[in-house]
Amino acid sequence: MNKPLFVQADMTGLIHRVRIPDTVGPHPTVVMLHGRFGNEDVMWVFEKVLPPDWLLVAPRGLREDGDGYSWHPRLPDEWPCLYDFDAAVTAVTHFIHTLPKEYNADPRQIYLMGFSQGAAMAYALAMKYPKLVQGVAGLVGFVPEACDAAVQMQALDGLPVFMAVGTEDPLIPYEQSQRCAQTLQKTGADLTYRIYHTGHKLNAQGFQDLQKWWKIRASDGN
């Protein structure tokens, strides 16, 4: 298996790491979106649960934030609204559109996987451009506020979504996660909702469930 390569911002517009498969493309692709204070390196802990012959790319967030990067400048005691992610959604959408030319990505098989704020970013992009992606895995994250238009339009109609939440998460309260799951259901998502007795992380059972979900995606794409 090839090691992820570091790539400076080029035609894609974002610094990123990429793992290019040895197989003949076009490649099913997972865009991995890190959480607040993260970077293009941190999401590779999930590499082992993803299909081994898929293209994986992890872009760096737009804004410097502490010792890392974020997708938007969240204020204390604030749940961001959908429009707070507009700049990041625009940048990542451009990034995705360049992947077929840059890495022979299959534009018909683009998936998102986000952690924490990266999960919120993934939900925001899918709601804004529902035809661009074929599935979303959101890990201990949240759904942005002010999604009324997306709910009314049934924006995620039939889109496979894996949502993992922790009952002891100090950053995303369990009650908030439940409300977020209800919002996703109202948008029409084909939701796989998994609850774990853990904090702001994915435990061993979560990794197993996530791997099973990705295996189904790989089977559906063949």
Secondary structure, 3 states (H helix, E strand, C coil): CCCCEEECCCCCCCCEEEECCCCCCCEEEEEEECCCCECCCHHHHHHHHCCCCCEEEEECCCEEECCEEECCCCCCCCCCEHHHHHHHHHHHHHHHHHHHHHHCEEEEEEEEEEECHHHHHHHHHHHHCCCCCCEEEEECCCCCECCHHHHHCCCCCCCEEEEEEECCCCCCCHHHHHHHHHHHHHCCCEEEEEEECCCCCCCHHHHHHHHHHHHHHHHHHC
